[in-house]
Amino acid sequence: MRNKLSREEKLFIRDFGMNLRALREERNLSQTKLEAIAGLSKNQVWRIENGEVNTTISNLKLLAKALNIDIAQLFEFRD
């Protein structure tokens, strides 16, 4: 398994995080509140939103459920 992410992958992870932040803010949720609803550990949402972590599929499912959206919406990036 490789450890290094390509530039393109890093940009995708950054864009994903920016989209997650927008979705969270549209719902007037703090990072802490979203973590509590989704059952994620402390600072996990911050790390995802800031592109510091390549999150898991399980976390994506939890986030989508907590935001009350279809998982595909997490990947509908905005300009």
C-alpha angles and dihedrals in degrees: 000000000000122000102196121083120213121241089253092053092049090051091049091052090048092050091047090054092049090051092049090052091051092049091048094047092048086061093046092240124149119223089250092052092049090049090052094048093045095042094238125150124261115289093007093119090048090052092049094045091050095048094245096126136042095222128212131257088244090058091049090055092048092048094049091050092047091050091045093235138120111266090241090067089067086068098046095103120198126219 
